[in-house]
Amino acid sequence: MANEQTQSYTIGVDLGGTNLRIAAYTRDAGLLETILLPTRLAAGRDAVVDDLCGAVCDLQKRFSTRFDLYGIGIGTPGPLELPAGRLHNPPNLTGWDGFDLRCELEKKLQRGVVVESDANLAALAECFLGRGLSMGVDSLCMLTLGTGVGNGIILGGKIFDGAAGMAGEAGHATIYPDGLKCPCGNDGCLEMYASATAVVRAANQRIEAGTAPMLVGQKWSARTLAEAAFEGNADARQVYTDAGHALGIGLAALVNTLQLPLYVVGGGLVQAWELLKPAIFEELHHRSYVYRLTEPGSPVATHNPKGATHVLPAELGPDAGLLGACILPFTANGRS
Amino acid sequence: MANEQTQSYTIGVDLGGTNLRIAAYTRDAGLLETILLPTRLAAGRDAVVDDLCGAVCDLQKRFSTRFDLYGIGIGTPGPLELPAGRLHNPPNLTGWDGFDLRCELEKKLQRGVVVESDANLAALAECFLGRGLSMGVDSLCMLTLGTGVGNGIILGGKIFDGAAGMAGEAGHATIYPDGLKCPCGNDGCLEMYASATAVVRAANQRIEAGTAPMLVGQKWSARTLAEAAFEGNADARQVYTDAGHALGIGLAALVNTLQLPLYVVGGGLVQAWELLKPAIFEELHHRSYVYRLTEPGSPVATHNPKGATHVLPAELGPDAGLLGACILPFTANGRS
């Protein structure tokens, strides 16, 4: 990225259903300062927008004496229509249906902002600052396993938005056509099997069904389930194995469709990567001849390392989305 | 495309498992002349390559007095490794595993050629000369329903090849995880439910299972099944409805993942589009909230017509692959 940016900073915003994070960022120093606020959904849209803009202005006051403000990047839960920057019935921001997020922020802040969905920004950060950087690639597909399953696709260093900004919803690809009903309206979405929520639900369903005696008598979280699995609890391990199979089926289709050089699995659940991994790779081998032809060690990958398909855990932690918002203005997706 | 090309012609080759077609093409006149030969697989690789190169030279002799040869495009069944142009165990060209198709042709023809997989070329032709042209878009995802289910993705007027040329295999995305075993090694691939082969197999399975009394006593092809269905044979119609459901499940995932402006269904089976259509759109509505948000008539599509997601039958017929080979040298995918 260009030289003039070394003396520039950006402001990135990670607008979540629970937390609102606003940060100032430079390419040399990374995150200069981060403001953490609760997202006051109950107080209404305007209150949240005021909090957001207030924090942006605070950071501007503090850093604009030392650096030029290169741009402002905003990450939001989707579905987000682009280039309009309009929200469409976002499940994590109830009451925000039809909200012109970009226009409202630009009016309040008196300058252009770039808006993107949070999962796309996590993928962007992972591409430029995380696994993409360490693997030396500028294209990847990321699945973020959190409350739901987010998805972002980066092609040639740019977020792939699709025609109206709504690409990157592979978390709602059908894995089991007659599977669990998803709030999105579909049955058997990846999200219903491979999110933190899904893992806890699966554990509880197994307890109820009497098929997980080693889980009985405790209230589980994704984290405690992973800890139990690592400590040898076979029923907890099975829950993660099942999630890994769903992920592997989904990833196999994404490899067959896009054959990108890198598929990254991130989000909170990836702490359990070692539990998910065997089932993921079993499904990839079984279900994707494209993966078998191009996986590390295959003749294609050995002869042409840039042609290899890698499937790896993310390197960035929970800051991925915020970092992505910070670097968004530097990428060519800038639409403001 | 540029002016200098008006006095140029290309040669396109469609190398199939049964037929070998070689054509000369100009942008103004389209196909100038097409040579049709059998693919003499039994005579061995060298014989097929000799036939191919002989026909290319014939066309060169005939047209190079009137036009400049702009380039030669070759379509081949995959899996095809790019940029090497090497085949990897192609199911429709048995015995060609590891064959350096591009290098061999360049050696024989004494000039560069551009090689691509046949399904990608059908998508390229559909983009520039078919449905993409009439819809005014330069990005699309095409499924070609023939012996198998081919897939090609065009982004910004270029074939999307993936890291090693193996993108565009959504025909082998898993639709039913415990479904029919596919020769690719996977179970429940789209190809096992929505190809011409699949439709005939499904009819025969229904006859054997005794669930299709109206199909008993006849040897069916995809075409005769479609004719019977159009004439009111409910069992034949059910076979196409089932194929449409599988297609719809696959298309819903592709819309959720890529949200391209256009998804095109082509190949021989698309003669039965009207039979497939109700189940396709039922699944799209059910399984893709991205489709529901962006389909024609949706608020997003109405407000921003370029953001709409269209799912339509192909406009080009069986020449799509050959036409794609002819226009390939004109596109930026030229790698020779």
Interface residues (C-beta under 8 A of the other chain):
Chain A: P79 E81 L82 A84 H88 S139 N151 I153 L155 F160 D161 G162 A163 A164 G165 M166 A167 G168 E169 A170 H172 A173 T174 I175 Y176 P177 C184 G185 N186 D187 I249 A252 A253 L254 N256 T257 L258 Q259 L260 P261 H286 R287 S288 Y289 V290 R292 L293 T294 V300 A301 H303 N304 K306 G307 A308 T309
Chain B: P79 E81 L82 A84 H88 S139 N151 I153 L155 F160 D161 G162 A163 A164 G165 M166 A167 G168 E169 A170 H172 A173 T174 I175 Y176 P177 C184 G185 N186 D187 I249 A252 A253 L254 N256 T257 L258 Q259 L260 P261 H286 R287 S288 Y289 V290 R292 L293 T294 V300 A301 H303 N304 K306 G307 A308 T309
